[in-house]
């Protein structure tokens, strides 16, 4: 028997997020980066960020203690991603852009494509602690205004961007044919491991969030093969373009 989390959403947590007792110090705009390669790339391209340990990753903040853009990560999985997001919100972040990778589950997407999720179908265990989920098709959504703004910004920079629902799973090694078909039938076009929970937290904490995902691999082959694209030039080029565009969009939000 599971605890009925939906009945407990108005109660305060005993354990506060890391940084909740401190004055906000990360600025109002934060970029939450899921992968180590993108964190490394941003560390090189940013201008003299202050860098400190952040859980098992890195937090880069502007030289000035007030304002500016913070960059945090990497992380993997919904629970860990939520820990980082909760801490960023507790320390002042109000507009958050998630930058991550995803796997295509239909031929609509190819390696190197950019995707802004319309909504995320919940197949992880963290979201239910933040919102009441529809038992028929549990979903969480990013902020539409922020997502529309990011989409327009990418297009203005000459980048093609897709808008589709995604599937968020806890179990990367249990993506079976049956699951794939089930989530495809319900509209999902890609799969990743964190977004549904991050969207649920942002809604609960009343902050704005959106996500930009780069397609890194594909499960859409009719033969059932998994096609990794991590070393392909198209993917590496798309990663760099996504990093630059996310940061230029973040600057517009200041």
Phi and psi in degrees as a GROMACS rama.xvg file:
@    title "Ramachandran Plot"
@    xaxis  label "Phi"
@    yaxis  label "Psi"
@TYPE xy
-95.3022  148.561  UNK-2
-64.2103  136.828  UNK-3
-77.0028  83.3993  UNK-4
-58.6364  -31.3215  UNK-5
-60.9384  -23.3287  UNK-6
-85.6714  -3.35672  UNK-7
-119.898  12.9658  UNK-8
-71.6677  -19.5804  UNK-9
-91.9602  0.0257476  UNK-10
-94.0263  144.524  UNK-11
-75.7227  148.421  UNK-12
-75.9594  145.758  UNK-13
-70.7737  -40.1456  UNK-14
-95.9909  119.296  UNK-15
-79.5661  154.716  UNK-16
-60.4705  149.861  UNK-17
-57.0051  125.768  UNK-18
96.2245  -4.93572  UNK-19
-64.4163  -27.2537  UNK-20
-87.3304  -3.03748  UNK-21
-98.7952  158.291  UNK-22
-65.3999  142.959  UNK-23
-53.3276  131.15  UNK-24
-141.74  12.4034  UNK-25
-107.92  -1.05966  UNK-26
84.5844  167.747  UNK-27
-82.3811  -16.9362  UNK-28
-116.415  128.421  UNK-29
-132.173  142.923  UNK-30
-111.622  120.021  UNK-31
-103.203  110.685  UNK-32
-107.95  123.348  UNK-33
-82.4604  -22.2875  UNK-34
-116.794  146.226  UNK-35
-63.3822  -41.6625  UNK-36
-58.7318  -38.49  UNK-37
-73.3065  -34.0547  UNK-38
-61.5548  -44.603  UNK-39
-61.7861  -42.8389  UNK-40
-64.1454  -43.4768  UNK-41
-67.897  -35.3327  UNK-42
-60.1529  -36.0582  UNK-43
-73.0106  -39.3528  UNK-44
-84.66  -24.5977  UNK-45
-72.5408  152.158  UNK-46
-91.0963  102.813  UNK-47
47.7252  57.5379  UNK-48
-74.4039  150.187  UNK-49
-77.1441  128.63  UNK-50
-118.668  134.442  UNK-51
-145.948  160.723  UNK-52
-66.4606  144.413  UNK-53
-143.486  101.535  UNK-54
53.7831  -121.51  UNK-55
-99.0554  14.0441  UNK-56
-130.013  -140.179  UNK-57
-133.649  142.968  UNK-58
-120.427  120.65  UNK-59
-108.393  123.399  UNK-60
-122.277  158.903  UNK-61
-66.4131  160.362  UNK-62
-59.0837  -38.6392  UNK-63
-79.6481  142.117  UNK-64
-76.389  -15.1728  UNK-65
-117.049  132.898  UNK-66
78.1134  -176.663  UNK-67
91.5115  -178.519  UNK-68
-114.194  134.044  UNK-69
-106.854  149.142  UNK-70
-127.641  128.376  UNK-71
-133.923  148.456  UNK-72
148.016  -173.707  UNK-73
-83.9269  176.294  UNK-74
-155.123  161.854  UNK-75
-145.584  130.946  UNK-76
90.0195  150.63  UNK-77
-60.3033  -46.6784  UNK-78
-60.468  -43.4979  UNK-79
-70.7753  -41.0343  UNK-80
-58.7935  -39.6288  UNK-81
-67.0215  -37.2729  UNK-82
-58.2081  -44.6186  UNK-83
-65.3502  -45.002  UNK-84
-63.4267  -44.4035  UNK-85
-57.6568  -41.2222  UNK-86
-67.719  -41.1496  UNK-87
-62.3081  -42.3175  UNK-88
-64.3991  -42.8769  UNK-89
-62.1696  -25.345  UNK-90
-103.437  16.0603  UNK-91
115.823  -6.62168  UNK-92
-70.0989  132.839  UNK-93
-126.339  -17.8506  UNK-94
-127.766  116.778  UNK-95
-122.176  131.806  UNK-96
-113.754  121.349  UNK-97
-90.623  131.056  UNK-98
-120.699  117.648  UNK-99
-152.493  -172.499  UNK-100
-116.133  159.204  UNK-101
-147.838  164.911  UNK-102
-107.612  132.387  UNK-103
-70.3322  141.205  UNK-104
-119.952  3.92065  UNK-105
-139.167  164.492  UNK-106
-73.8662  -2.33775  UNK-107
-64.9595  -21.9182  UNK-108
-122.937  145.592  UNK-109
-128.747  163.223  UNK-110
-56.6748  129.569  UNK-111
96.1889  -10.1914  UNK-112
-68.7984  153.749  UNK-113
-107.424  137.765  UNK-114
-135.091  127.808  UNK-115
-104.772  117.555  UNK-116
-67.8804  134.036  UNK-117
-74.0721  -43.2521  UNK-118
-158.41  167.385  UNK-119
-122.651  127.463  UNK-120
-80.9117  127.96  UNK-121
-80.6944  117.177  UNK-122
-134.057  40.9174  UNK-123
-139.333  169.34  UNK-124
-101.4  6.0023  UNK-125
-93.5807  -37.3927  UNK-126
-57.0621  -34.2874  UNK-127
-65.7074  -13.3263  UNK-128
-84.8243  -3.96233  UNK-129
-123.802  -17.5117  UNK-130
-155.947  157.944  UNK-131
-79.0631  124.238  UNK-132
-101.588  141.917  UNK-133
-65.8134  122.042  UNK-134
-65.969  -24.1921  UNK-135
-79.2255  -44.8223  UNK-136
-149.286  88.0811  UNK-137
-68.7848  126.905  UNK-138
-139.52  157.783  UNK-139
-135.586  154.797  UNK-140
-128.452  147.727  UNK-141
-78.8768  175.605  UNK-142
-72.4655  122.244  UNK-143
-65.7908  -41.9523  UNK-144
-62.414  -43.2722  UNK-145
-67.468  -39.8455  UNK-146
-65.3357  -42.5386  UNK-147
-62.4457  -40.5485  UNK-148
-64.06  -42.0541  UNK-149
-64.5222  -42.5446  UNK-150
-60.2839  -46.29  UNK-151
-63.1981  -38.1123  UNK-152
-64.7377  -44.2479  UNK-153
-63.1276  -43.2507  UNK-154
-64.6835  -37.226  UNK-155
-65.628  -26.5902  UNK-156
-88.3782  6.431  UNK-157
85.4528  15.5955  UNK-158
-101.839  140.083  UNK-159
-88.0464  131.668  UNK-160
-132.084  139.38  UNK-161
-98.6935  152.883  UNK-162
-125.749  108.057  UNK-163
-143.9  158.559  UNK-164
-68.5573  154.567  UNK-165
-129.446  168.241  UNK-166
-115.86  126.418  UNK-167
-107.603  122.46  UNK-168
-123.535  151.661  UNK-169
-84.0564  -22.8824  UNK-170
-116.932  88.2226  UNK-171
-63.8681  -28.7076  UNK-172
-96.8837  16.7011  UNK-173
-126.786  35.6579  UNK-174
-87.0598  87.9375  UNK-175
-90.1046  166.706  UNK-176
-57.2748  -40.935  UNK-177
-65.9317  -44.6401  UNK-178
-62.8347  -44.058  UNK-179
-56.3825  -47.4185  UNK-180
-64.3694  -39.7507  UNK-181
-62.8683  -47.6542  UNK-182
-73.6121  -33.5809  UNK-183
-61.6241  -41.4655  UNK-184
-62.6981  -23.0322  UNK-185
-100.945  14.2215  UNK-186
103.772  -10.6335  UNK-187
-67.0667  142.297  UNK-188
-119.924  -8.363  UNK-189
-153.586  164.508  UNK-190
-131.878  141.746  UNK-191
-154.149  -168.828  UNK-192
-121.53  0.476944  UNK-193
-135.859  -28.696  UNK-194
-59.6114  -41.7426  UNK-195
-59.5649  -39.5415  UNK-196
-71.0815  -40.6167  UNK-197
-63.413  -39.98  UNK-198
-64.3379  -39.7126  UNK-199
-65.0475  -40.9558  UNK-200
-64.1895  -45.1453  UNK-201
-60.4835  -41.0864  UNK-202
-63.3805  -43.0394  UNK-203
-64.7833  -40.612  UNK-204
-87.2777  -1.82728  UNK-205
60.4357  47.9369  UNK-206
-122.717  168.689  UNK-207
-97.9744  138.445  UNK-208
-144.988  147.111  UNK-209
-144.36  174.706  UNK-210
-143.419  145.391  UNK-211
-123.477  121.704  UNK-212
-115.749  137.745  UNK-213
-102.083  130.572  UNK-214
-73.5019  117.292  UNK-215
-105.419  -18.1801  UNK-216
-161.805  174.064  UNK-217
-142.392  138.418  UNK-218
-110.551  15.9281  UNK-219
-91.0208  0.0338015  UNK-220
-61.5129  134.132  UNK-221
-64.6796  -22.1242  UNK-222
-82.8422  -7.36448  UNK-223
88.4039  5.4985  UNK-224
-79.5894  147.363  UNK-225
-90.0184  129.001  UNK-226
-113.659  95.6617  UNK-227
-73.5346  140.552  UNK-228
-124.503  18.1056  UNK-229
-61.7708  -27.8021  UNK-230
-98.8592  -0.173117  UNK-231
-73.6198  145.122  UNK-232
-62.2701  -37.1881  UNK-233
-61.4585  -37.891  UNK-234
-70.3025  -45.6787  UNK-235
-62.7324  -39.5686  UNK-236
-65.9277  -42.4104  UNK-237
-64.0053  -38.4283  UNK-238
-58.2262  -48.4869  UNK-239
-65.2665  -41.6632  UNK-240
-62.2816  -41.79  UNK-241
-64.105  -43.492  UNK-242
-59.0635  -47.8317  UNK-243
-64.1293  -42.9179  UNK-244
-69.852  -37.554  UNK-245
-62.7132  -42.114  UNK-246
-68.7679  -38.0871  UNK-247
-69.5371  -32.9078  UNK-248
-68.6549  -40.5442  UNK-249
-58.9746  -38.5477  UNK-250
-62.6287  -35.1222  UNK-251
-67.3972  -22.7432  UNK-252
-82.8653  -12.4352  UNK-253
